[in-house]
């Protein structure tokens, strides 16, 4: 989990201040939501991944790149058993 938090903090997340300890809970919540949604059966593959990135952009007001980093880092660090759901070449 520490790796996920460090990665998202380094990337930034919209206009949020991620340096405070109070920012950790919302980051973990966003990551866990990504884990829940990444395996959602429809749509799967690249279309499902893009849908999840769009949802993340809307929920946390992040740029596309920041949302991709949040989703990818969440899946790789918080629920690595779903890593195969990420499209090839994901950040």
Backbone as CSV, one residue per row, in Angstrom:
resi,resn,N_x,N_y,N_z,CA_x,CA_y,CA_z,C_x,C_y,C_z
1,UNK,0.818,-1.181,0.000,0.000,0.000,0.000,0.874,1.261,0.000
2,UNK,2.007,1.213,0.673,2.893,2.381,0.724,3.395,2.753,-0.672
3,UNK,3.661,1.747,-1.485,4.123,2.012,-2.854,3.040,2.727,-3.660
4,UNK,1.811,2.281,-3.518,0.679,2.908,-4.198,0.560,4.377,-3.788
5,UNK,0.584,4.636,-2.494,0.452,6.000,-1.986,1.588,6.875,-2.500
6,UNK,2.803,6.353,-2.477,3.954,7.124,-2.951,3.838,7.429,-4.443
7,UNK,3.385,6.460,-5.221,3.245,6.657,-6.670,2.204,7.722,-6.980
8,UNK,1.063,7.651,-6.331,-0.009,8.618,-6.588,0.398,10.005,-6.091
9,UNK,1.051,10.065,-4.950,1.522,11.367,-4.459,2.513,11.987,-5.441
10,UNK,3.404,11.182,-5.997,4.396,11.698,-6.946,3.724,12.209,-8.224
11,UNK,2.653,11.539,-8.657,1.956,11.937,-9.876,1.048,13.136,-9.659
12,UNK,0.583,13.302,-8.419,-0.383,14.349,-8.138,-1.785,13.851,-8.445
13,UNK,-2.747,14.580,-8.005,-4.131,14.184,-8.230,-4.985,15.436,-8.269
14,UNK,-5.120,15.986,-9.457,-5.874,17.216,-9.598,-5.228,18.324,-8.794
15,UNK,-6.045,19.076,-8.048,-5.518,20.176,-7.246,-5.441,19.820,-5.761
16,UNK,-5.488,18.546,-5.453,-5.479,18.109,-4.058,-4.079,18.121,-3.460
17,UNK,-4.015,18.464,-2.185,-2.768,18.394,-1.433,-2.651,16.975,-0.883
18,UNK,-1.736,16.211,-1.418,-1.600,14.817,-1.029,-0.492,14.591,-0.009
19,UNK,0.117,15.658,0.455,1.250,15.505,1.358,0.833,15.259,2.805
20,UNK,-0.368,15.611,3.160,-0.794,15.473,4.554,-1.229,14.035,4.852
21,UNK,-1.082,13.610,6.101,-1.547,12.273,6.483,-3.057,12.096,6.270
22,UNK,-3.809,13.179,6.344,-5.260,13.093,6.146,-5.621,12.724,4.713
23,UNK,-4.699,12.894,3.798,-4.967,12.570,2.392,-4.870,11.075,2.111
24,UNK,-4.327,10.308,3.031,-4.111,8.876,2.796,-5.430,8.114,2.672
25,UNK,-6.371,8.352,3.557,-7.639,7.613,3.532,-8.382,7.771,2.201
26,UNK,-8.548,8.998,1.673,-9.206,9.121,0.374,-8.431,8.443,-0.763
27,UNK,-7.102,8.468,-0.694,-6.296,7.795,-1.722,-6.538,6.292,-1.699
28,UNK,-6.533,5.732,-0.512,-6.756,4.287,-0.377,-8.175,3.936,-0.822
29,UNK,-9.135,4.774,-0.481,-10.516,4.542,-0.903,-10.634,4.551,-2.425
30,UNK,-9.983,5.517,-3.075,-10.002,5.580,-4.541,-9.347,4.341,-5.141
31,UNK,-8.253,3.913,-4.551,-7.565,2.723,-5.047,-8.400,1.471,-4.897
32,UNK,-9.051,1.339,-3.768,-9.905,0.162,-3.559,-11.099,0.175,-4.497
33,UNK,-11.630,1.350,-4.774,-12.720,1.454,-5.751,-12.247,1.005,-7.127
34,UNK,-11.033,1.400,-7.490,-10.475,0.972,-8.778,-10.365,-0.544,-8.826
35,UNK,-9.936,-1.147,-7.727,-9.832,-2.610,-7.676,-11.192,-3.277,-7.850
36,UNK,-12.216,-2.702,-7.242,-13.552,-3.276,-7.359,-14.078,-3.158,-8.780
37,UNK,-13.792,-2.022,-9.413,-14.352,-1.772,-10.742,-13.572,-2.429,-11.871
38,UNK,-12.281,-2.687,-11.674,-11.473,-3.188,-12.782,-11.919,-4.580,-13.236
39,UNK,-12.444,-5.373,-12.358,-12.873,-6.715,-12.744,-14.340,-6.779,-13.135
40,UNK,-15.046,-5.653,-13.011,-16.465,-5.622,-13.359,-16.649,-6.215,-14.748
41,UNK,-17.550,-7.157,-14.908,-17.586,-7.939,-16.145,-17.939,-7.202,-17.438
42,UNK,-18.525,-6.019,-17.361,-18.878,-5.348,-18.609,-18.506,-3.886,-18.548
43,UNK,-17.846,-3.331,-19.523,-17.064,-4.035,-20.533,-15.714,-4.422,-19.946
44,UNK,-15.102,-5.409,-20.530,-13.797,-5.838,-20.036,-12.724,-5.414,-21.026
45,UNK,-11.490,-5.693,-20.689,-10.377,-5.353,-21.574,-10.159,-3.859,-21.670
46,UNK,-9.628,-3.388,-22.796,-9.317,-1.960,-22.954,-10.528,-1.045,-22.764
47,UNK,-11.698,-1.474,-23.196,-12.897,-0.642,-23.040,-13.236,-0.469,-21.561
48,UNK,-13.110,-1.532,-20.783,-13.365,-1.454,-19.349,-12.335,-0.584,-18.647
49,UNK,-11.095,-0.696,-19.076,-10.024,0.113,-18.498,-10.279,1.596,-18.770
50,UNK,-10.634,1.931,-19.996,-10.906,3.331,-20.348,-12.110,3.860,-19.575
51,UNK,-13.111,3.020,-19.368,-14.276,3.410,-18.579,-13.858,3.727,-17.148
52,UNK,-13.010,2.895,-16.590,-12.527,3.116,-15.231,-11.701,4.394,-15.136
53,UNK,-10.886,4.675,-16.130,-10.108,5.913,-16.143,-11.049,7.114,-16.200
54,UNK,-12.084,7.051,-17.038,-13.050,8.160,-17.122,-13.773,8.374,-15.796
55,UNK,-14.168,7.284,-15.145,-14.827,7.392,-13.839,-13.885,8.054,-12.836
56,UNK,-12.623,7.660,-12.856,-11.641,8.223,-11.933,-11.446,9.712,-12.199
57,UNK,-11.378,10.103,-13.469,-11.247,11.530,-13.814,-12.402,12.320,-13.212
58,UNK,-13.611,11.809,-13.354,-14.789,12.509,-12.848,-14.831,12.537,-11.327
59,UNK,-14.500,11.430,-10.700,-14.606,11.341,-9.242,-13.570,12.188,-8.515
60,UNK,-12.349,12.194,-9.016,-11.283,12.877,-8.265,-10.766,14.124,-8.968
61,UNK,-11.377,14.464,-10.108,-10.991,15.660,-10.866,-9.494,15.659,-11.196
62,UNK,-9.058,14.564,-11.744,-7.652,14.404,-12.117,-7.519,14.515,-13.629
63,UNK,-6.305,14.730,-14.087,-6.045,14.686,-15.526,-6.098,13.224,-15.968
64,UNK,-6.165,13.013,-17.269,-6.189,11.638,-17.783,-4.959,10.880,-17.320
65,UNK,-3.795,11.480,-17.428,-2.548,10.816,-17.035,-2.555,10.478,-15.539
66,UNK,-3.003,11.403,-14.711,-3.077,11.146,-13.271,-4.047,9.999,-12.971
67,UNK,-5.183,9.985,-13.661,-6.168,8.914,-13.451,-5.601,7.562,-13.883
68,UNK,-4.893,7.538,-15.008,-4.275,6.281,-15.451,-3.263,5.783,-14.422
69,UNK,-2.469,6.691,-13.885,-1.475,6.303,-12.874,-2.167,5.781,-11.619
70,UNK,-3.230,6.456,-11.178,-3.958,6.001,-9.998,-4.517,4.602,-10.225
71,UNK,-5.180,4.388,-11.354,-5.781,3.084,-11.649,-4.707,2.009,-11.761
72,UNK,-3.667,2.275,-12.543,-2.619,1.277,-12.746,-1.906,0.934,-11.447
73,UNK,-1.571,1.952,-10.683,-0.880,1.728,-9.419,-1.774,0.983,-8.436
74,UNK,-3.051,1.336,-8.388,-3.985,0.644,-7.494,-4.051,-0.834,-7.837
75,UNK,-4.201,-1.130,-9.116,-4.316,-2.534,-9.519,-3.018,-3.280,-9.242
76,UNK,-1.899,-2.696,-9.594,-0.618,-3.393,-9.401,-0.233,-3.537,-7.931
77,UNK,-0.577,-2.555,-7.102,-0.113,-2.562,-5.712,-1.171,-2.990,-4.692
78,UNK,-2.448,-2.746,-4.971,-3.494,-3.082,-4.007,-4.231,-4.373,-4.350
79,UNK,-4.303,-4.709,-5.623,-4.988,-5.946,-6.042,-4.254,-6.549,-7.248
80,UNK,-3.015,-6.972,-7.040,-2.199,-7.453,-8.157,-2.777,-8.667,-8.883
81,UNK,-3.680,-9.392,-8.270,-4.298,-10.531,-8.943,-5.161,-10.087,-10.120
82,UNK,-5.465,-8.795,-10.235,-6.212,-8.266,-11.375,-5.314,-7.600,-12.416
83,UNK,-4.003,-7.691,-12.266,-3.083,-7.009,-13.185,-3.292,-7.433,-14.632
84,UNK,-3.753,-8.640,-14.852,-3.988,-9.103,-16.230,-5.118,-8.346,-16.903
85,UNK,-5.937,-7.630,-16.128,-7.028,-6.828,-16.697,-6.532,-5.504,-17.262
86,UNK,-5.306,-5.113,-16.927,-4.756,-3.870,-17.481,-4.348,-4.103,-18.921
87,UNK,-4.572,-3.106,-19.784,-4.205,-3.291,-21.186,-2.672,-3.289,-21.346
88,UNK,-2.184,-3.925,-22.393,-0.740,-3.899,-22.641,-0.256,-2.461,-22.796
89,UNK,0.870,-2.164,-22.200,1.431,-0.823,-22.316,0.853,0.178,-21.335
90,UNK,0.034,-0.266,-20.385,-0.505,0.661,-19.384,0.652,1.216,-18.574
91,UNK,0.536,2.496,-18.151,1.654,3.129,-17.434,2.101,2.374,-16.202
